[in-house]
Amino acid sequence: MNQLPIHFFTIVLNGDPFIRYHIEMLSSLNVPWHWHIVEGVAELKHDTGWALQNGGQIPDSLHRNGLSIDGTTEYLNDLAAKYPNTITLYRKPLGKFWDGKKEMVNAPLKSISTEALLIQIDNDELWTKAQIETLHNMFLQNPSKSAAVFWCWYFVGSELVVSSRNCYSQNPSYEWQRAWRYTPGSSWVAHEPPILQNAQGQDLARLNPFTHFETENAGLIFQHFSYVTKEQLLFKEQYYGYKDALKNWERLQSNKNFPALLREYFPWVKDSTVVEPISRFAIKPQAKLENGNWIFTSSKREPVSTTIIKDSVKIIFQENRNNNLPKIVIDGIFYSNEHRGIARVWTTLLEEWAKTPLASNIVSLDRNNTAPKIAGIKTRLIPAYNQADYQSDQKLLEQICQEEGADLFCSTYYTTPLTTKSVLLVHDMIPEILGWDLSHPDWQDKKRAILQASGHICVSENTKQDLLKIYPQINPANVRVIWNSYDRSTFKPASSQEIIDFHSKYGIDKPYFLMVGPRLDYKNAQMLFAALSMFPAQHGYGVFCTGQDQNVLHYGRTKTGSQVYNSRLENKELAAAYSGAVGLVFPSVYEGFGLPLVEAMACQCPIIAFPTGASVEVAKDAAIYAQNPEDLCAALCEIQKPKVRRELISRGVNRVNQFSWTRSAQAYLEFFSYMAAKGVYNSANLGNASINSSFIRPI
């Protein structure tokens, strides 16, 4: 029998319709429970006194003698009568207000006489039965855990949610504290944010909590329907003094261009909180608006994951930072070699982080004046990397990390410090999978960086699986998949004039197929030319190759006799090249991610691709897949059919909406914070590890 009963508490005023959701979930629980419901008006004092400065007030229209006016009072009366042993109501005498919300949340505590799991379920916060039972089991299996914090899907419309983190509504320094291990003598010393102290005066949420990462990994992301009804907006407009809240919210509901910044609609939001439609995410809302009525889906369904976390992680953020975010040193070494795809990825990430509080905690290392200068990011000039003396470079990086007080080190390629924890961005496992000479110094650097890293970020699920196959000693729990994305301001359909100017500049006088970064190796440019040699109208088409690989030019012209155009392109020209092409041909037999696929979809350029794991993961049904020259020849014909083109473009537009640098940058930030709080691998043991060569497949 479970020895830890659950005591839920809710403070509510005018809670319809969401107050009606919870009882189905609660009554189905297989653990002992009690629901404490505190109804009434809280005076604007103590925790919520700030609302008075905004013009907040409590007009008579918000209440009836201190209770609800929307049917909540009557519903709760019926509920308490039906569940007299498990539901307790707390109210002030008619006409009286509570002395702030702190008095409201303390009211139930005198009724709890034993150790219990105390869970706050706000009126508009929806949990499932499986989530609550998973949480209960986590506390049973981890008796030292004092509390738990959570992420939520924060709804700002019936179909809109906040998609970013470490921002308004998703501030991990206090949101969302919702579960505590209660012991008699504990009391609330604050409600916004909630602070429950035990009899020894310790804040339980800071003592030894389950972190955001642990609860998310267990599927415990609840749904918060905070700004979804006009009544909610009118209440916030009056009670909290949010001027024109309803009018601005209605503007947000009618917006058609997403992602959108919430601050453009809610002026009290000061950061870069991002809003997107719920349809872009693989979640099912617990409440849906249908024909003007709110319909609740089953509150008993399973969460995404029911993994029980047993390993202890003390706290998600370092406490020695003013903004509670980790200090990170980033080595810009890749910029000293090339400025291709990897450089674009890092530049975009730095630009995104520059918009967040993390900016002040980043130090970018500029190797010999080769890295870009990002406004808001501190830059430190250091010498170029000497691969022949990597040990000295490690000592230099470690010295810098110590001087900067770094919690984490990241390299844009494969440099490493001596002992500072590092997170490595793994773009691909091409050398290992394709059987290249791994004794080359570059790949020795890579192996060293992989084995020394405390955590790894992979740009695709395919890359993650390859990493774990090649290096089975890596802990999968510390590997995250975070997709790359594209520059939305640049990669979009070009205008007719931009396409004409592009064609004129490069002398393009016939329809062309586009290849981005082609080479006669695993990039497989030869497959397109083999297909074109079988193409009935080959001489009526050209091939535009970005980059300057003379082998590709010679091979293409010799093999097909077709016009082969070639040039390095800046991003704006590349967008015009995508927009004007018959299609992108991307025959690469191995990709870590495949940025051209995302860019092409954004520019409404149809795609033909080789069916590699990463390419299929990125493009899904927005591409035609061809595995040999014969199939590719057929695809070159198929992609020109109007119906096929329209379908591919439409699918590409839908697919590309799944990629966002803002979301990816926030995911990096969360993982950095998690890894800053974790221990490190025993790099002395891993240093001599060999790779699993059974997965090598020479091309």
DRENZA-573539 format. One record per residue (C-alpha): x, y, z; residue in one letter. Coordinates in steps of 0.02 Angstrom, whole numbers, plus 32768, in hexadecimal, padded with zeros to 4 digits. Layout:
DRENZA-573539
XYZA
...
//
This chain:
DRENZA-573539
800080008000M
804180AF7FD8N
807F810A8072Q
808381B98029L
7FD482038012P
7FBD82917F96I
7F6F83337FCFH
7F3E83A57F3EF
7F13845B7F58F
7EC284DB7EE6T
7E9785927F01I
7E0D85CC7E90V
7D9786597E65L
7D29864A7DCAN
7D7985A87D92G
7CFE85727D0CD
7D1885107C9CP
7DC084C47CD0F
7D9284A37D85I
7D2384197D40R
7DB583B97CF4Y
7E0F837B7D90H
7D9483087DE6I
7D9982817D5FE
7E5682777D72M
7E55827B7E30L
7DCA81FC7E47S
7E27817E7DD9S
7ECC81857E3BL
7F0D80E47E87N
7F5F81417F19V
7F0F81927FB3P
7EE282487F8EW
7E8A82E07FD4H
7E5E837F7F77W
7E5F84237FD8H
7E0484AE7F79I
7E1585617FB7V
7D9485D37F66E
7D83868E7F6EG
7DD087377F4EV
7E84875B7F82A
7EA8880E7FB3E
7F2C88627F46L
7FB2885F7FCBK
805088027FFAH
808387957F63D
800987E87EEBT
8019889A7F2BG
807C88C37E8EW
7FD988C17E2BA
7FA189637E7FL
802B89C07E24Q
7FE289827D80N
7F3589C07DAEG
7EF789187DECG
7E5489197E4DQ
7DC888A97E8BI
7D2488EB7E45P
7C7E88A27E7DD
7C6A88587DD0S
7CF287D77DF9L
7C9A87857E8CH
7BF9876A7EEBR
7C1287887FA5N
7CC787507F94G
7C9F86B27F31L
7C9286827E7AS
7C1086C57E02I
7C2286457D75D
7BD985A87DC5G
7C7B856F7E17T
7C3485827EC7T
7B9D85167EA2E
7C0784947E48Y
7C7E84877EDCL
7BED84747F55N
7BAB83E17EF1D
7C5A83977EE3L
7C7B83A07F9FA
7BD3834E7FC1A
7BFE82C07F4BK
7CAE82A67F90Y
7C9E82D48049P
7D37826E807FN
7DB082A87FF9T
7D80835C7FD1I
7D8883ED804CT
7D50849F8024L
7D9B85388078Y
7D4085E08070R
7D38868480CCK
7C9386BF8115P
7C23870D8090L
7C6087B8805DG
7D10879E80A4K
7DB18794803FF
7E4B872B8060W
7EE5878880A1D
7F44876A7FFFG
7F6986C57FACK
7FE5868F8031K
7F56867D80ADE
7EF68618802EM
7F808597800FV
7FA5858680CAN
7EEF856280F4A
7EF484A780CBP
7F98847F8122L
7F4D847081D0K
7EE483E0818CS
7F7C837A8156I
7FC2831D81ECS
803A82A18199T
80C582A2811AE
807782B5806EA
809782E37FBBL
804F83937FAAL
802083C37EF7I
7FDF846B7EBDQ
7F6384597E2EI
7F2985037DF7D
7E7B850E7DB1N
7EBC851A7CFDD
7F4F84A17D0CE
7F2383F67CC7L
7F7C83547CF6W
7F58829F7CC8T
7F3F820D7D3DK
7FDC81B87CFBA
804482557D18Q
800C82657DCDI
802B81AC7DF0E
80D681B57D9DT
8103824C7E08L
80C681F47EA5H
8130815C7E7AN
81C981CA7E60M
81B882117F0FF
819C81637F58L
823A81217F05Q
82A181BB7F33N
827D81E27FEAP
830482697FF0S
82AB82D27F6DK
825A836D7FB9S
81FA83B97F27A
81E783B97E69A
81E7843E7DE2V
8198842D7D37F
818884737C89W
80DB848F7C43C
808584AE7B9EW
804B85607BBEY
7FB285887B55F
7F94863C7B20V
7F00860E7AB2G
7E9A85727A95S
7F1685437A09E
7FB185A67A3CL
803E857B7AB4V
80E385C47AEFV
816985617A93S
820585AB7AE3S
8251858D7B8DR
82B285F27C0CN
823A86817BEEC
819186C57C26Y
812586337C64S
81BD85BF7C5BQ
8239860C7CD6N
829285767D22P
82CF85D67DBAS
821F85C97E04Y
81A9857F7D81E
8158850B7D95W
816584D57E4BQ
80CE84657E63R
80FB83D27ED5A
814983C97F83W
816A83428004R
8104838B8092Y
812983688149T
80C283AC81DBP
810084568211G
81238491815FS
80D585368129S
80C885AA8095W
8131864780A5V
810486837FF6A
809286557F67H
80D986B27ED0E
814D86587EB9P
811985CE7F32P
819085B37FC4I
81668524803AL
81DB851C80CFQ
81EB84868142N
81F3849581FFA
82AF84B581F1Q
8292854C8181G
82D484F980E2Q
82868520803AD
825384737FFDL
825D84A57F46A
831684CF7F5DR
8344843E7FCEL
834A83A77F59N
82C783B47ED0P
82A3834E7E36F
82E283C07DACT
828C83F77D0DH
82F183797CACF
82C082EA7D1EE
820783117D1DT
8205832F7C61E
825E828B7C44N
81D282377CA6A
814D82867C38G
811383027CBCL
80F0839C7C53I
804683DD7C84F
7FD4844D7C1CQ
7FB084FD7C5BH
7F16854E7C0DF
7F3C85FA7C50S
7F0786717BC3Y
7E8286147B61V
7DD986637B8CT
7D9B87157B85K
7D6787067C3AE
7E1A86DE7C6DQ
7E5B87767C0FL
7DD887EA7C5AL
7E0487AA7D08F
7EBF87C97CECK
7E9888737CA3E
7E3A88A77D40Q
7E8D88477DCEY
7F4288567D93Y
7F2F88FA7D36G
7F6888B57C8EY
7F2989437C22K
7ECF89127B81D
7EF5885A7BA3A
7E59881C7B4AL
7E70888A7AB0K
7F2788587A9DN
7EFC87A17AB8W
7E7A87AA7A2EE
7EFF87F379BAR
7F6D875E79E2L
7EE286E379B9Q
7ECA8732790DS
7F84873278E4N
7FB686C37852K
807386D37857N
80CD865F78D0F
813F8651792EP
810F86F57983A
815787537A17L
80DE87597AA9L
811B88057ADER
80D1884D7A3EE
802588247A86Y
803E88207B43F
80A388BC7B71P
80C5887A7C20W
813387F37BCFV
81E1883D7BBDK
824787AE7B74D
824A87497AD2S
81C086CD7AFCT
818986747A5DV
80D7863D7A33V
80A885B979B2E
800E85527983P
7FF684B279E6I
7FE784547941S
80A48461792AR
80C683F279C0F
80A7833C79E6A
803383597A7AI
7F7983417A93K
7F2083CC7AF1P
7EC183927B8BQ
7E3C84157B65A
7DF984497ABBK
7D8084D17A87L
7CFA84867A16E
7C6484EA79DAN
7C7985647A69G
7C8384DD7AEFN
7D1C849B7B4AW
7D2E83DF7B37I
7DA483807BA9F
7E0582EC7B64T
7E22825A7BD7S
7E83828C7C71S
7EB781D67C86K
7F2681C17BEBR
7FDE819A7BF6E
806682207BEDP
80EA821E7B65V
816281BF7BD6S
815281667C7CT
820C81537CA0T
823081587D5AI
82CA81C07D81I
8334817E7E10K
83D881DB7DFBD
83E482777E65S
840883207E15V
841683A37E9BK
83E484437E42I
83CB84787D8FI
8429851E7D94F
84CB855A7DE0Q
84A485CD7E71E
853D863C7E57N
84F586917DBDR
849287327DC9N
841486EE7D4DN
842086387D86N
846485FF7CDDL
850985A57CBFP
85A885FD7C85K
85DE85B77BDCI
868185CA7B7BV
866D85A97AC0I
8707858D7A53D
86E885D779A6G
876F856C7956I
8705853878C0F
870485EA7880Y
87C185E4786AS
87AD855B77E7N
8709856F778BE
866685D0778AH
85F3854A7744R
855F84F37797G
85A884D67844I
85DD858C7850A
852C85C27820R
84E5855478A9V
8553859E7930W
853C865178F6T
8480863D78FCT
848585EC79A8L
84F0867979ECL
847B86FA79A1E
83E586A379F2E
843B86977A9BW
846A874F7A8FA
83AF87747AA0K
83A287157B45T
83E6872A7BF7P
846886A67BCBL
84C687277B62A
851E87737BF7S
855E86C67C29N
85AD86997B82I
866386B67B56V
868A869B7A9DS
874086707A77L
877B86C079D5D
880B86617985R
887E86E27936N
87F4875D7905N
878D86E0789FT
86EB86D27903A
8654874678E8P
863087CD7967K
858287B579AFI
8537884B7A08A
851988217ABFG
8595878E7AC3I
863E87A57B16K
86D0877B7AA2T
877F87497AD8R
880D87437A58L
887E86A97A63I
8905865C79F3P
88E085E87960A
88D4852E7984Y
897484CA796EN
893A8419794FQ
89EA83D57961A
89EF84167A14D
893C83F97A4DY
897683DB7B01Q
89AE84907B11S
890984C97AC8D
88AC84617B49Q
890D84B77BD4K
88E785627B89L
882C853B7B7DL
882984F97C2FE
888085967C6DQ
87FE86027C14I
876F859B7C5BC
87B585B17D0AQ
87CE866C7CF2E
871D86817CB1E
86D086127D37G
868485A37CB1A
8607851C7CDCD
860F84D37C2DL
867E84D67B93F
863F84C37AE0C
86A684BB7A43S
866884E67996T
86D38454795CY
873E83DB79C2Y
87AC84397A3DT
87AA840A7AF5T
87E284517B9DP
883283E37C21L
87AD83CE7CA8T
8720844C7C8ET
867D83F47C64K
865783FC7BABS
85C083E67B3BV
85E583B37A88L
857883D979F2L
8583833F7982V
8556836A78CEH
857182BE7882D
85D2821B788EM
8608821A77D7I
86C281ED77EFP
8698815F7866E
860581177805I
865681247759L
86FC80D8778BG
876E816D7775W
881F816B77BAD
87FD818F7871L
88B581A87896S
88A782537843H
88C482DC78C6P
8816832778A9D
87C1828378D5W
883482657968Q
87FE831179A8D
874A82DD798EK
875D823979EBK
87B082937A7DR
872583167A82A
869B82927A7CI
86E6822B7B08L
870D82BE7B78Q
866383127B68A
85EA83087BF8S
8557831D7B83G
853783147AC9H
84BC83717A59I
8495831B79B5C
844483767923V
83D582E178F7S
839582407941E
83F781E678B9N
849A823678F2T
8472820B79A7K
84588153797DQ
84FB814E791BD
855881A279AAL
851881247A28L
8540809179B4K
85F280CD7998I
860E80FE7A4FY
85A0808A7AB7P
85F480C67B58Q
859B816E7B4AI
850881837BC1N
846B81997B53P
841981FF7BDEA
8496828A7BBCN
847A82907B00V
83F983087AB8R
83B583197A08V
839E83D079D9I
837A83F47923W
83CF847978BDN
836084F87869S
836B858577EAY
8370864277E1D
82BA867077C8R
82E487217793S
835286E37703T
8312863976CDF
8266865D7688K
821C866075D8P
827C86E07572A
82208762750CS
82158752744ES
829187E1743CQ
830D879074B3E
830586EF744DI
831B874E73AAI
83B187AB73F1D
83FF8708742BF
83E886B77381H
8430874E732AS
84C98758739AK
84FA86A2737CY
84C2869572C6G
843C861472E9I
83D48601724CD
837B855A7269K
832084FE72F4P
839A84B77372Y
83A7843973FEF
840184797499L
8487841D74FBM
84C8846E759BV
857C844375C9G
858D83AF7551P
8627833F7551R
8656829B74FEL
865C823A75A1D
85D38212761FY
857C82B275E4K
855B82477549N
855482CE74C3A
857D82487444Q
84CF81FD745CM
847A82987415L
84EB829B737CF
84CE81E17361A
841382007369A
8420829472F1L
847E82297273S
83DF81C07269M
836B8257726DF
8312826D71C5P
831F832A71C7A
83C8833A721BQ
840883C571AAH
8370843071D1G
83A2843A7288Y
8435847C72E9G
847F84547393V
84B084DD740CF
853384A4748BC
855A8512751FT
8610850A7553G
86A984FF74E4Q
86D2844874D1D
8725843E7426Q
871983807427N
865C838E742CV
865A840A739CL
86CB83A1732EH
867082FF7357Y
85C4834C7337G
85EF839D7292R
864A83037253T
85C78287728CK
852C82E2724DT
855E837071DCG
84E483DC723ES
8505848E7273Q
854D848A7324V
854C85307380Y
85B785487418N
85D885CD749BS
85E485EA7555R
85468643758BL
851D86B5761BE
847D86887677N
840E8706761CK
844886C47573E
8433861275B0L
837E863875DBA
836586777529A
83B985DA74E6A
8341856C7548Y
82AB85D47514S
82D685CE745AG
83098517744EA
82A384897405V
82D3843174A5G
835C840F7523L
83B4836B7500V
8404832D75A0F
844B8280757EP
84C082797615S
84CC81C77658V
84F182047709Y
84C082A47763E
84C882DA7816G
8434834E77FAF
8428839B774DG
841284587758L
83EE846A769DP
8350840376B4L
8307847D7732V
833F851576CDE
82F184CE762FA
824B84AD7685M
824D855E76CAA
826785A2761AC
81DC853275D4Q
825684CE756BC
82258417754CP
82A383947584I
82EA82F17544I
8357829C75C5A
83B381FA75E9F
8353819B7670P
83D481AA76FAT
839B81AA77AFG
83B9826277CFA
8372829C7728S
82D0823C7745V
82CA827A77F9E
82D7832F77BFV
82708331771FA
81F582A47745K
816C82A376C0D
81A483497673A
822082F575FDA
822A82727574I
82AB81EE75A4Y
831D81997525A
83A18117754FQ
83F080FB74A3N
8406815873FDP
8370810373AEE
82FB8139743BD
834781E77438L
832B81F6737DC
827381CD7398A
826C82497428A
82B282D473B8L
821B82BB7348C
819F82A773D8E
81D483457432I
81A283B0739DQ
80EC8379739EK
8084840C73E0P
801D83A37457K
80B8834F749FV
811183F674B4R
807D8445750DR
807083B27584E
812A83B075ACL
812E846C75C8I
809484657638S
80DE83D8769FR
8184843576A9G
813084D276EBV
80D9846B7772N
8177840C779CR
81EC84A177A7V
817F84EE782FN
81C1846778A3Q
826E84B7789DF
829285527904S
83398599793CW
82E185EC79CET
829F85457A0CR
834684F079ECS
83A885787A47A
833385677ADDQ
834D84AA7ADCA
840A84C57ADEY
83F8853B7B71L
839284BD7BD3E
840F84327BB1F
84A184A37BE1F
844B84C87C87S
842B84117CA5Y
84DE83DD7C7CM
852784697CE7A
84D584147D7CA
850E83647D4EK
85AC83047D75G
862B82DB7CEDV
8666823B7C9BY
870381E97CDAN
876882267C46S
880281C77C82A
87A681247C61N
875B815F7BBEL
87FB81A67B78G
883880FD7B3CN
878F80C37AFBA
878480847A4AS
86F4809A79D4I
867F800E79A2N
86BD7FEF78F2S
86337F7278C4S
85C880027888F
86448046780AI
8603803A7757R
8680807676D3P
862F80D27642I
//
